[in-house]
């Protein structure tokens, strides 16, 4: 009898083991599977190849106009009018003729002068405006939208009033007047770009400056401006490029060679019966190279400033 009881007990224990152990094993396997599937895997070779293809296409599309202009600057008139891609010979006379027949250096000097004045004017107006809106909370939430909307309107609408105002102020046909007008027209862009930098600073810094006895102007000069310096540099570069490349306002406000900018000078290379494409391409590259070098030299501050302003 006792042997039968022991045998039955062993059967029950083996049955429970067969029921419990596989289930436990299954749970362990399920945990291993879930942990293995939850790990983020490396991107496959196909995804990496697609990314590189997209980057290559974007770079090609960005450089294609520049490369086309470089090729045109070294083509003779016969090669330009033909369908061939590569020139039959390198026509260096386009560069020499462009600098001999046209005051390219004067155009470049006027473009740089007007752009620098535009940067100074836009910063002189936009920095106090951003400080008042972001730190002193003046003007309400709609003020920024109203300022930006002034830039959205096409400049053709304000051509006649702008011409009358500049002529009345005695700033017609001068680099100074052109720079002031460009700076005022680009002030909404500067205000819009600087808004994120001024709002990203904690208000506790203003309170600490007030406790130390600093007024609004001292706080702006000693505390806020050093913290927003990367953003100011980035905005200055953008405003400089926009003013440097503008065509409509210099065409309207300048009449002589002493004040005309490079875009206007390039447009004047079109004669009544002949368009000097090679010389125009050479002049365009002459104005493009300094901007590329400037952006290349200041790209660290440009990218860093814009990235800092985008994080609040």
Backbone bond lengths (Angstrom), bond angles and torsions (degrees), N, CA, C in turn:
res aa  C-N    CA-C-N  psi(-1)  N-CA   C-N-CA  omega(-1)  CA-C   N-CA-C  phi
1 X - - - 1.474 - - 1.523 110.75 -
2 X 1.306 114.91 -43.89 1.467 119.10 179.36 1.520 111.76 -64.37
3 X 1.341 115.10 -34.93 1.462 118.30 177.57 1.516 111.58 -64.78
4 X 1.321 116.34 -38.05 1.455 119.86 178.70 1.515 111.22 -66.29
5 X 1.353 116.23 -39.09 1.463 119.27 178.93 1.533 111.10 -65.03
6 X 1.359 115.86 -41.82 1.460 119.05 178.66 1.530 111.54 -63.66
7 X 1.309 115.58 -40.10 1.468 118.78 179.01 1.515 112.06 -64.26
8 X 1.339 115.31 -40.50 1.470 118.48 177.94 1.517 111.63 -65.44
9 X 1.355 116.76 -38.33 1.471 119.51 177.88 1.527 111.59 -63.11
10 X 1.344 115.66 -41.15 1.466 119.14 178.67 1.526 111.77 -64.27
11 X 1.333 115.72 -38.58 1.458 118.99 178.07 1.523 111.61 -63.70
12 X 1.345 116.12 -40.92 1.461 119.76 178.82 1.530 110.89 -65.12
13 X 1.362 117.58 -41.42 1.461 120.38 -179.95 1.533 111.44 -64.59
14 X 1.350 114.83 -41.85 1.472 117.69 178.39 1.516 112.24 -65.55
15 X 1.360 115.17 -35.48 1.465 118.78 178.09 1.512 111.73 -65.78
16 X 1.328 116.31 -43.05 1.466 119.49 177.97 1.514 111.62 -64.72
17 X 1.353 116.68 -36.68 1.460 118.94 177.23 1.527 111.82 -64.58
18 X 1.355 114.52 -40.73 1.465 117.38 178.62 1.506 112.20 -67.74
19 X 1.334 117.01 -25.92 1.459 119.42 178.97 1.516 112.10 -84.14
20 X 1.330 117.90 -36.23 1.461 121.55 -172.57 1.522 111.77 -87.89
21 X 1.320 116.46 -44.67 1.455 119.28 -173.12 1.523 112.99 -64.15
22 X 1.342 119.62 -45.74 1.474 117.86 178.25 1.504 113.36 -62.37
23 X 1.348 115.32 -37.71 1.463 117.19 178.45 1.509 111.45 -64.22
24 X 1.344 115.72 -40.37 1.463 118.32 177.58 1.513 111.20 -64.51
25 X 1.326 115.44 -39.61 1.463 118.39 177.84 1.523 111.61 -63.26
26 X 1.346 114.12 -39.96 1.467 117.38 178.82 1.528 111.25 -62.67
27 X 1.354 115.28 -41.53 1.466 118.15 178.70 1.520 111.30 -62.68
28 X 1.333 115.29 -40.05 1.460 117.76 178.35 1.510 112.19 -63.94
29 X 1.348 115.41 -40.46 1.459 118.87 177.93 1.517 111.82 -65.29
30 X 1.339 115.21 -40.19 1.465 118.20 178.98 1.507 111.58 -63.57
31 X 1.345 116.88 -37.17 1.458 119.06 177.75 1.519 111.10 -65.64
32 X 1.328 114.27 -41.58 1.461 117.17 179.51 1.518 111.24 -64.18
33 X 1.336 115.47 -39.76 1.455 118.87 -179.85 1.516 111.73 -66.18
34 X 1.324 116.57 -43.64 1.461 118.92 179.75 1.512 111.44 -65.11
35 X 1.351 116.31 -38.75 1.461 117.71 179.19 1.516 111.67 -68.30
36 X 1.341 116.21 -34.24 1.464 118.27 179.37 1.521 112.11 -73.39
37 X 1.340 116.42 -35.83 1.462 118.39 -179.70 1.517 112.66 -77.74
38 X 1.350 118.09 -21.10 1.458 119.70 -178.38 1.513 113.01 -79.27
39 X 1.328 117.80 -14.67 1.451 119.53 -179.62 1.526 110.29 -72.44
40 X 1.324 116.80 131.49 1.466 117.64 176.58 1.515 110.73 -72.93
41 X 1.308 117.15 125.21 1.453 121.01 -179.11 1.514 112.15 -84.60
42 X 1.298 115.63 164.82 1.455 120.76 176.91 1.526 110.28 -71.38
43 X 1.327 116.95 150.82 1.468 118.08 178.22 1.518 110.85 -63.81
44 X 1.278 114.81 141.22 1.457 120.02 -177.74 1.524 110.69 -70.25
45 X 1.310 114.22 168.73 1.466 119.37 179.89 1.520 111.51 -65.15
46 X 1.323 117.11 -31.97 1.463 120.34 179.00 1.522 111.31 -66.52
47 X 1.345 116.61 -42.74 1.466 120.05 179.04 1.520 110.59 -64.43
48 X 1.321 117.09 -42.84 1.463 120.58 178.29 1.527 111.35 -62.50
49 X 1.322 116.39 -41.85 1.465 119.67 178.76 1.520 111.70 -64.16
50 X 1.332 117.04 -40.11 1.466 120.65 178.64 1.528 110.36 -63.91
51 X 1.337 117.09 -40.73 1.467 120.16 178.57 1.523 111.11 -61.42
52 X 1.326 116.60 -45.13 1.461 119.53 -179.86 1.526 111.68 -66.12
53 X 1.314 116.82 -35.36 1.466 119.69 177.13 1.525 110.89 -65.13
54 X 1.331 116.92 -42.72 1.464 120.71 178.62 1.521 110.61 -63.37
55 X 1.340 116.99 -42.68 1.465 120.43 178.62 1.527 110.70 -63.51
56 X 1.322 116.76 -42.50 1.466 120.08 179.55 1.523 111.68 -63.93
57 X 1.328 117.17 -40.41 1.466 120.47 178.30 1.524 110.72 -65.04
58 X 1.338 117.27 -42.00 1.465 120.49 179.43 1.523 111.48 -63.65
59 X 1.333 116.98 -43.07 1.466 120.22 178.65 1.526 110.87 -65.03
60 X 1.321 116.43 -40.28 1.467 119.93 179.01 1.519 111.69 -63.26
61 X 1.330 116.67 -44.51 1.466 119.78 179.08 1.520 111.59 -64.84
62 X 1.339 117.19 -33.72 1.463 119.91 179.60 1.524 111.95 -73.07
63 X 1.324 116.82 -36.39 1.464 120.24 -176.85 1.521 113.94 -91.17
64 X 1.320 117.65 -12.73 1.465 119.77 -176.41 1.526 113.21 -60.48
65 X 1.342 120.63 -46.07 1.477 118.42 177.36 1.518 113.23 -62.21
66 X 1.334 116.31 -36.84 1.466 119.13 179.71 1.528 110.65 -67.40
67 X 1.318 116.53 -44.05 1.465 119.83 178.43 1.527 111.38 -64.13
68 X 1.323 116.62 -37.71 1.466 119.91 177.26 1.530 110.74 -64.13
69 X 1.332 116.18 -39.24 1.459 119.76 179.48 1.530 110.99 -69.85
70 X 1.330 116.86 -36.61 1.466 119.72 175.98 1.528 110.74 -62.53
71 X 1.330 116.30 -44.67 1.463 119.04 178.15 1.517 112.76 -63.80
72 X 1.325 117.34 -38.27 1.460 120.23 -179.97 1.525 111.48 -67.68
73 X 1.328 117.22 -33.16 1.463 119.40 -178.77 1.522 112.35 -67.84
74 X 1.322 117.24 -18.99 1.468 120.75 179.08 1.527 112.40 -109.51
75 X 1.317 117.75 16.21 1.460 121.60 178.39 1.522 110.46 -101.72
76 X 1.300 115.52 145.42 1.462 120.65 173.00 1.527 109.49 -77.60
77 X 1.328 118.75 164.10 1.474 119.66 178.85 1.523 113.58 -56.37
78 X 1.326 117.42 -35.43 1.469 119.26 178.51 1.524 111.58 -67.50
79 X 1.327 117.15 -39.13 1.463 120.33 179.24 1.524 111.70 -69.69
80 X 1.334 116.90 -33.52 1.466 119.94 -179.99 1.520 110.67 -65.85
81 X 1.338 116.35 -41.11 1.464 119.98 -179.17 1.520 112.98 -78.24
82 X 1.319 117.82 -13.41 1.461 120.37 178.94 1.526 110.18 -86.71
83 X 1.319 115.60 176.72 1.467 121.07 -177.92 1.519 113.17 -95.99
84 X 1.314 118.20 1.78 1.454 120.36 -177.78 1.530 110.22 -72.53
85 X 1.318 115.01 147.62 1.465 120.50 -178.76 1.522 110.81 -84.61
86 X 1.317 117.33 -49.84 1.460 121.59 -179.81 1.517 109.87 -90.40
87 X 1.334 117.85 141.92 1.470 119.81 179.76 1.519 110.92 -71.51
88 X 1.324 114.83 150.55 1.467 119.37 176.94 1.521 111.43 -71.44
89 X 1.319 116.61 -27.04 1.460 122.61 175.42 1.521 108.27 -152.27
90 X 1.314 116.87 159.25 1.454 121.75 179.09 1.525 108.95 -84.03
91 X 1.319 116.11 112.40 1.466 121.67 -177.39 1.529 109.19 -92.20
92 X 1.330 115.95 84.53 1.461 120.25 178.24 1.527 112.04 -70.35
93 X 1.333 116.31 -12.86 1.465 118.31 -178.86 1.521 112.58 -67.11
94 X 1.325 118.18 -18.20 1.467 119.36 175.60 1.525 111.10 -63.33
95 X 1.319 116.38 -40.92 1.463 120.25 179.66 1.525 111.32 -70.31
96 X 1.312 116.36 -45.73 1.467 118.72 -179.84 1.525 111.57 -65.41
97 X 1.327 117.44 -40.25 1.465 120.17 179.27 1.518 111.54 -67.97
98 X 1.328 117.38 -35.57 1.466 119.71 179.77 1.520 111.39 -64.65
99 X 1.333 117.52 -40.76 1.465 120.16 -178.91 1.525 112.07 -81.85
100 X 1.331 117.61 -22.28 1.463 119.52 178.09 1.525 112.26 -84.27
101 X 1.305 117.65 -38.26 1.465 121.21 -175.40 1.521 113.52 -90.15
102 X 1.314 117.44 -19.35 1.460 120.79 -176.12 1.522 109.87 -131.89
103 X 1.341 117.39 142.95 1.479 120.39 -179.64 1.536 111.29 -79.02
104 X 1.315 116.66 71.18 1.460 120.78 -176.23 1.524 111.02 -62.93
105 X 1.317 116.87 -42.33 1.464 119.78 -179.05 1.525 111.43 -64.32
106 X 1.327 117.16 -36.58 1.470 119.71 176.05 1.521 111.06 -66.07
107 X 1.315 116.40 -41.32 1.469 119.45 176.16 1.529 111.47 -60.93
108 X 1.318 116.67 -42.71 1.463 120.23 179.04 1.522 111.38 -64.58
109 X 1.316 116.54 -41.44 1.468 119.51 178.87 1.518 110.95 -63.02
110 X 1.317 117.42 -42.48 1.466 120.15 178.61 1.529 111.38 -65.94
111 X 1.323 116.98 -38.89 1.466 119.97 179.14 1.520 110.98 -64.20
112 X 1.326 116.78 -44.92 1.463 119.71 179.12 1.522 111.13 -66.14
113 X 1.331 117.09 -41.31 1.461 119.39 179.95 1.514 112.71 -63.86
114 X 1.327 117.07 -45.77 1.464 120.17 179.08 1.524 111.31 -65.35
115 X 1.336 117.56 -37.63 1.465 119.99 179.83 1.523 111.49 -67.98
116 X 1.322 117.78 -40.16 1.470 120.21 178.46 1.525 110.69 -65.01
117 X 1.323 117.36 -43.25 1.469 120.18 177.36 1.522 110.43 -62.97
118 X 1.319 117.46 -39.25 1.467 120.75 178.55 1.521 111.44 -62.71
119 X 1.321 117.47 -39.75 1.469 120.69 178.02 1.524 110.61 -63.55
120 X 1.322 116.99 -45.60 1.466 120.22 -179.51 1.522 111.58 -63.45
121 X 1.322 117.25 -42.99 1.468 120.35 -179.45 1.522 111.05 -66.29
122 X 1.322 117.24 -44.40 1.466 119.77 -178.80 1.522 111.75 -64.94
123 X 1.331 117.95 -40.02 1.465 119.93 177.74 1.519 111.53 -69.68
124 X 1.327 116.98 -36.00 1.459 120.15 179.31 1.520 111.92 -62.98
125 X 1.319 117.36 -30.13 1.464 121.18 179.79 1.529 111.40 -92.82
126 X 1.318 117.28 -40.55 1.470 120.11 -171.68 1.525 113.09 -76.31
127 X 1.317 118.94 -34.82 1.470 119.96 -178.07 1.526 111.64 -64.15
128 X 1.348 120.63 -51.34 1.476 118.21 175.13 1.522 113.30 -61.97
129 X 1.338 117.24 -35.00 1.467 119.23 179.01 1.522 111.24 -65.09
130 X 1.315 117.75 -44.38 1.462 120.56 178.14 1.521 111.85 -66.17
131 X 1.310 116.94 -37.22 1.469 119.55 178.29 1.520 110.81 -64.91
132 X 1.322 116.87 -40.59 1.469 119.90 179.43 1.525 111.42 -67.73
133 X 1.325 117.62 -39.82 1.466 119.79 -177.84 1.523 112.29 -76.56
134 X 1.335 117.02 -42.52 1.464 120.12 -172.57 1.517 113.23 -87.12
135 X 1.344 117.57 -37.36 1.462 119.51 -174.59 1.524 112.40 -100.00
136 X 1.332 117.16 -40.39 1.467 120.70 179.63 1.518 112.35 -91.60
137 X 1.343 117.42 -6.96 1.465 123.66 177.49 1.529 111.92 56.59
138 X 1.312 114.31 48.20 1.464 120.28 179.51 1.520 109.59 -101.05
139 X 1.324 115.58 143.71 1.456 121.20 174.22 1.504 116.39 93.82
140 X 1.317 119.08 -14.63 1.460 120.09 179.17 1.517 112.34 83.99
141 X 1.330 115.14 177.25 1.458 121.35 -176.31 1.524 112.82 -75.99
142 X 1.320 118.05 -22.54 1.465 120.48 -176.51 1.522 113.10 -84.50
143 X 1.337 117.60 -6.74 1.458 119.71 -175.01 1.518 111.68 -65.09
144 X 1.321 116.45 -43.59 1.465 119.58 -179.96 1.524 111.17 -62.33
145 X 1.314 117.52 -41.25 1.461 120.25 178.06 1.517 112.62 -63.73
146 X 1.321 116.96 -37.65 1.464 119.85 177.95 1.523 111.64 -67.11
147 X 1.334 116.25 -38.40 1.463 119.53 179.60 1.522 110.76 -67.31
148 X 1.320 116.76 -43.82 1.464 120.18 -179.73 1.526 111.08 -67.01
149 X 1.327 117.23 -34.26 1.466 120.04 179.42 1.523 112.10 -63.71
150 X 1.335 117.29 -24.88 1.463 119.47 176.68 1.524 111.54 -66.23
151 X 1.331 117.13 -28.39 1.464 120.17 178.10 1.522 112.14 -83.58
152 X 1.332 116.43 -24.21 1.463 120.06 -179.27 1.524 110.92 -68.13
153 X 1.322 116.88 -32.69 1.468 120.18 -179.69 1.525 110.13 -62.80
154 X 1.311 118.77 139.67 1.474 120.68 -179.36 1.523 110.63 -65.52
155 X 1.334 117.46 140.12 1.473 119.89 -178.57 1.514 113.55 -67.19
156 X 1.326 118.08 -16.95 1.465 119.89 179.08 1.521 110.77 -62.31
157 X 1.326 117.18 -28.52 1.465 120.84 -178.97 1.523 111.28 -63.40
158 X 1.340 116.80 -34.15 1.465 120.54 -174.34 1.521 113.09 -101.51
159 X 1.315 117.92 16.08 1.463 119.32 -175.52 1.530 111.50 -65.80
160 X 1.315 117.31 -49.61 1.471 119.87 -176.49 1.524 111.71 -66.27
161 X 1.342 120.91 -49.85 1.472 118.98 176.79 1.522 112.59 -60.75
162 X 1.323 116.87 -37.28 1.462 119.80 179.61 1.518 111.30 -65.82
163 X 1.302 116.83 -41.12 1.462 120.53 178.60 1.525 110.78 -63.00
164 X 1.323 117.12 -42.68 1.469 120.76 -179.53 1.524 110.94 -66.02
165 X 1.322 117.69 -42.44 1.463 121.07 -179.40 1.524 111.50 -64.71
166 X 1.319 117.50 -43.89 1.463 120.31 -178.99 1.522 110.73 -67.33
167 X 1.313 117.82 -40.15 1.464 120.14 178.18 1.515 111.05 -66.85
168 X 1.329 117.85 -38.82 1.464 120.65 178.29 1.523 111.27 -65.44
169 X 1.336 117.16 -36.69 1.464 120.77 -179.92 1.517 112.81 -77.27
170 X 1.314 118.85 -5.29 1.453 121.74 179.56 1.517 113.96 75.32
171 X 1.312 117.95 22.52 1.466 122.20 -178.42 1.522 112.71 -106.39
172 X 1.318 116.30 14.96 1.457 119.73 -178.87 1.530 110.21 -71.23
173 X 1.322 116.56 141.77 1.455 123.54 176.39 1.533 111.80 57.97
174 X 1.327 115.86 48.61 1.462 121.48 177.42 1.525 108.99 -144.58
175 X 1.325 115.05 147.83 1.463 120.31 178.57 1.518 110.56 -67.18
176 X 1.322 117.40 -35.26 1.462 120.75 178.79 1.520 111.27 -62.98
177 X 1.330 116.57 -48.62 1.463 119.09 178.81 1.512 112.32 -63.35
178 X 1.335 116.46 -39.26 1.463 119.71 178.19 1.521 111.14 -63.82
179 X 1.334 117.31 -42.59 1.462 120.05 179.32 1.515 112.60 -65.31
180 X 1.335 117.39 -39.37 1.469 120.24 178.99 1.526 110.70 -64.38
181 X 1.323 116.74 -44.87 1.467 120.02 -179.79 1.531 110.57 -64.85
182 X 1.325 117.05 -43.48 1.466 119.94 178.31 1.526 111.09 -61.52
183 X 1.329 116.67 -41.45 1.459 119.56 179.44 1.514 112.93 -64.45
184 X 1.332 116.86 -41.17 1.469 119.65 178.52 1.525 111.57 -67.96
185 X 1.327 116.88 -37.17 1.463 119.28 179.01 1.529 112.36 -70.09
186 X 1.327 117.34 -28.76 1.462 121.25 -179.84 1.524 112.91 -94.07
187 X 1.315 117.93 1.02 1.465 120.30 177.87 1.528 112.84 -60.50
188 X 1.341 120.99 -40.93 1.474 118.51 176.13 1.521 113.83 -57.82
189 X 1.324 117.40 -36.07 1.465 119.71 177.28 1.524 110.70 -65.30
190 X 1.334 116.30 -43.49 1.460 119.83 179.14 1.525 111.45 -64.57
191 X 1.329 117.33 -40.50 1.469 120.58 178.61 1.519 110.65 -63.63
192 X 1.302 116.37 -43.02 1.466 120.41 -179.21 1.527 111.95 -64.66
193 X 1.335 117.14 -41.55 1.462 120.47 -178.93 1.523 112.24 -73.66
194 X 1.319 117.85 -33.75 1.462 120.63 -178.81 1.523 113.08 -80.10
195 X 1.312 117.81 -13.97 1.465 119.82 -176.39 1.530 111.61 -60.29
196 X 1.308 117.88 -42.31 1.463 120.34 -179.56 1.511 112.83 -65.35
197 X 1.331 118.38 -35.39 1.459 121.00 179.72 1.526 111.44 -67.89
198 X 1.317 117.15 -42.33 1.462 120.00 -178.09 1.524 111.55 -71.69
199 X 1.316 117.94 -33.25 1.463 120.13 -179.62 1.524 112.60 -80.57
200 X 1.327 118.31 -16.69 1.463 120.69 -179.67 1.523 112.66 -76.68
201 X 1.322 118.21 -14.95 1.469 121.38 -178.96 1.521 109.16 -80.30
202 X 1.332 119.03 131.00 1.477 120.46 178.83 1.525 111.36 -63.56
203 X 1.333 115.67 145.20 1.462 120.31 179.86 1.520 112.10 -71.99
204 X 1.328 117.86 -15.15 1.466 119.59 176.92 1.520 111.73 -63.15
205 X 1.326 117.18 -27.34 1.462 120.04 178.06 1.523 110.23 -67.60
206 X 1.329 117.58 -40.53 1.470 120.32 176.22 1.523 110.71 -63.95
207 X 1.321 116.75 -41.36 1.464 119.91 179.61 1.521 111.17 -64.64
208 X 1.332 117.47 -39.47 1.464 120.03 177.35 1.524 111.26 -65.23
209 X 1.336 116.68 -37.71 1.463 119.58 177.48 1.522 111.46 -66.80
210 X 1.328 117.57 -37.86 1.459 120.26 176.76 1.517 111.78 -66.14
211 X 1.322 117.20 -36.94 1.466 119.99 177.34 1.523 110.79 -64.35
212 X 1.330 116.55 -34.93 1.465 120.52 177.78 1.516 112.85 -76.87
213 X 1.323 117.77 -1.11 1.454 121.44 176.37 1.510 115.29 94.46
214 X 1.314 118.45 15.49 1.466 121.58 -179.92 1.522 110.02 -86.06
215 X 1.321 115.92 134.76 1.446 120.82 173.54 1.513 111.00 -83.58
216 X 1.330 117.67 -175.85 1.474 120.01 -179.37 1.524 113.14 -61.17
217 X 1.337 117.75 -43.68 1.457 119.47 -178.81 1.523 111.76 -67.99
218 X 1.331 116.28 -41.09 1.469 119.42 178.57 1.535 110.89 -66.37
219 X 1.314 116.76 -37.69 1.467 120.06 177.12 1.524 111.00 -64.15
220 X 1.329 116.05 -41.62 1.462 119.65 178.50 1.517 111.13 -63.82
221 X 1.315 117.39 -44.74 1.455 121.12 -174.28 1.534 112.73 -75.36
222 X 1.319 117.12 -41.95 1.467 120.58 -172.12 1.519 114.12 -94.61
223 X 1.331 117.68 -22.37 1.467 120.14 -173.10 1.529 111.33 -115.95
224 X 1.330 116.96 -54.29 1.462 120.22 -171.35 1.529 111.84 -74.03
225 X 1.327 117.07 -44.59 1.466 119.35 -177.37 1.531 113.45 -61.40
226 X 1.339 120.16 -43.71 1.476 117.85 176.07 1.522 113.68 -61.47
227 X 1.331 117.29 -33.69 1.464 119.85 -179.62 1.526 112.43 -74.43
228 X 1.314 116.60 -28.55 1.473 120.55 -179.50 1.525 112.70 -100.27
229 X 1.327 117.70 13.67 1.467 120.71 -178.00 1.527 113.16 -59.16
230 X 1.342 120.80 -43.57 1.477 118.54 177.28 1.524 113.11 -59.98
231 X 1.327 116.74 -39.46 1.461 119.54 177.89 1.514 112.46 -66.94
232 X 1.320 117.05 -38.22 1.464 120.43 178.90 1.526 110.52 -64.59
233 X 1.327 116.69 -39.78 1.469 119.82 177.55 1.528 110.73 -63.96
234 X 1.330 116.86 -44.06 1.468 120.33 179.62 1.525 111.55 -62.84
235 X 1.320 116.76 -43.84 1.465 120.44 179.46 1.529 110.61 -66.40
236 X 1.316 117.13 -36.65 1.466 120.13 178.21 1.522 111.14 -62.15
237 X 1.325 116.82 -40.93 1.467 120.01 178.99 1.525 110.74 -64.19
238 X 1.324 116.47 -43.58 1.471 119.86 -178.64 1.523 110.92 -65.22
239 X 1.326 117.21 -45.18 1.465 120.61 178.92 1.526 110.47 -63.76
240 X 1.319 116.96 -39.06 1.465 120.52 178.79 1.525 110.81 -60.93
241 X 1.328 117.24 -46.00 1.466 120.56 -178.91 1.527 111.04 -65.57
242 X 1.331 116.98 -41.10 1.468 119.70 179.48 1.526 111.60 -64.17
243 X 1.329 117.21 -42.57 1.462 120.15 178.86 1.528 111.60 -70.42
244 X 1.312 116.43 -34.73 1.463 120.95 -179.30 1.527 111.64 -66.91
245 X 1.328 116.58 -35.86 1.465 121.02 -176.41 1.529 113.86 -91.56
246 X 1.310 118.47 -3.18 1.461 119.92 -175.51 1.532 110.44 -68.03
247 X 1.318 114.57 144.97 1.467 120.61 -178.53 1.521 112.83 -119.98
248 X 1.333 117.81 -39.55 1.457 120.54 -171.55 1.524 111.98 -67.27
249 X 1.324 117.29 -49.53 1.469 120.32 -176.84 1.528 111.71 -65.80
250 X 1.341 121.14 -45.85 1.471 118.71 174.61 1.524 113.42 -61.16
251 X 1.322 117.49 -35.12 1.464 119.40 176.91 1.516 111.35 -64.41
252 X 1.321 117.38 -32.84 1.462 121.53 -178.11 1.521 112.23 -79.79
253 X 1.325 117.87 -38.32 1.464 121.41 -168.93 1.521 114.25 -102.65
254 X 1.325 119.26 -5.40 1.467 121.20 -179.40 1.525 109.68 -120.29
255 X 1.325 114.65 145.10 1.462 120.44 -177.33 1.521 112.99 -131.84
256 X 1.315 118.17 -24.32 1.461 121.19 -177.32 1.524 110.17 -111.05
257 X 1.326 114.69 166.36 1.463 120.55 -179.34 1.524 111.19 -65.94
258 X 1.333 117.25 -29.68 1.459 120.68 -176.97 1.523 113.42 -67.43
259 X 1.314 118.28 -14.80 1.465 120.90 -178.53 1.528 113.60 -126.57
260 X 1.312 118.33 -7.63 1.461 120.24 -178.26 1.526 110.85 -75.31
261 X 1.326 115.76 145.31 1.458 121.87 -179.34 1.529 110.46 -94.69
262 X 1.323 115.39 176.18 1.461 119.74 -175.65 1.530 113.39 -64.96
263 X 1.335 121.07 -43.18 1.474 118.13 177.29 1.522 113.65 -57.79
264 X 1.327 116.73 -38.53 1.466 119.49 177.67 1.523 110.37 -68.71
265 X 1.330 117.03 -41.04 1.460 120.14 178.77 1.519 112.69 -62.90
266 X 1.325 117.23 -37.39 1.468 119.89 177.64 1.526 110.69 -66.30
267 X 1.319 116.62 -38.28 1.466 119.59 178.13 1.524 111.62 -65.14
268 X 1.340 117.36 -29.68 1.462 120.43 179.63 1.522 112.89 -73.71
269 X 1.322 118.31 -10.70 1.461 120.82 179.64 1.521 112.97 -74.52
270 X 1.298 117.05 -5.60 1.463 120.36 177.54 1.529 108.85 -85.13
271 X 1.305 115.89 112.29 1.453 120.05 179.55 1.512 111.97 -82.79
272 X 1.328 115.50 -177.79 1.451 119.33 -179.41 1.520 112.85 -68.69
273 X 1.323 116.82 -39.28 1.463 120.95 -178.09 1.525 113.14 -119.10
274 X 1.289 117.46 -5.73 1.461 120.05 -174.64 1.519 109.35 -138.55
275 X 1.308 115.41 138.32 1.462 122.71 174.93 1.520 107.29 -115.45
276 X 1.311 116.14 117.45 1.464 121.32 -175.91 1.526 109.15 -87.58
277 X 1.325 115.22 83.22 1.462 120.39 -175.59 1.522 111.83 -64.81
278 X 1.318 117.00 -40.33 1.459 119.68 -179.10 1.512 112.43 -63.72
279 X 1.340 117.00 -44.34 1.458 120.15 178.66 1.528 111.45 -68.82
280 X 1.321 117.21 -36.11 1.462 119.85 176.74 1.529 111.22 -64.50
281 X 1.335 116.94 -39.85 1.462 119.80 177.59 1.523 111.15 -66.07
282 X 1.325 116.90 -40.19 1.464 119.80 178.19 1.526 111.35 -64.74
283 X 1.331 117.06 -41.86 1.465 120.02 177.67 1.528 111.57 -66.24
284 X 1.327 117.02 -37.93 1.467 120.13 178.34 1.518 111.33 -64.23
285 X 1.321 116.82 -42.08 1.462 119.70 177.40 1.519 111.59 -66.34
286 X 1.325 117.17 -32.62 1.466 120.12 177.12 1.521 111.67 -63.14
287 X 1.322 116.51 -34.45 1.458 119.17 176.16 1.509 113.77 -85.25
288 X 1.330 116.96 -20.69 1.461 120.60 -178.43 1.518 112.31 -81.01
289 X 1.310 117.37 -35.13 1.466 120.72 -176.43 1.528 112.35 -61.54
290 X 1.342 121.24 -46.05 1.473 118.90 178.17 1.524 113.64 -61.57
291 X 1.331 117.80 -36.52 1.461 120.23 179.43 1.522 110.75 -68.19
292 X 1.309 116.87 -40.36 1.468 120.36 177.20 1.527 110.51 -63.43
293 X 1.306 117.38 -43.18 1.462 119.93 178.68 1.520 111.41 -65.49
294 X 1.330 116.95 -38.50 1.462 120.23 177.84 1.525 111.22 -64.28
295 X 1.329 116.50 -45.99 1.463 119.43 178.72 1.523 111.60 -66.03
296 X 1.331 117.55 -35.59 1.461 120.49 178.70 1.519 111.46 -68.39
297 X 1.315 117.26 -38.73 1.463 121.05 -179.35 1.522 111.75 -72.48
298 X 1.332 117.11 -34.59 1.465 121.40 -175.98 1.526 112.80 -105.33
299 X 1.331 117.99 16.40 1.465 119.03 -177.49 1.526 111.92 -65.54
300 X 1.324 118.14 -29.95 1.463 120.82 178.77 1.517 110.34 -62.34
301 X 1.335 116.94 -46.53 1.460 120.56 179.84 1.522 110.91 -72.85
302 X 1.324 116.88 -34.06 1.466 119.98 -179.24 1.525 111.09 -66.07
303 X 1.323 117.52 -51.88 1.465 121.10 -179.10 1.515 110.81 -68.49
304 X 1.334 117.21 -43.02 1.460 119.68 179.57 1.512 112.88 -64.35
305 X 1.330 117.03 -39.01 1.456 119.41 179.38 1.507 112.76 -67.77
306 X 1.324 117.44 -44.21 1.463 120.33 179.12 1.521 111.41 -66.64
307 X 1.335 118.02 -36.03 1.464 120.62 177.69 1.514 110.95 -67.25
308 X 1.327 116.96 -41.00 1.456 119.78 179.08 1.521 111.40 -65.22
309 X 1.326 117.49 -37.36 1.457 119.75 -179.43 1.505 113.67 -73.25
310 X 1.333 117.83 -19.87 1.461 120.14 -179.59 1.513 112.85 -82.86
311 X 1.333 118.74 -13.11 1.461 122.54 -178.99 1.511 108.34 -102.81
312 X 1.330 116.21 123.48 1.453 121.16 -179.89 1.527 109.46 -115.96
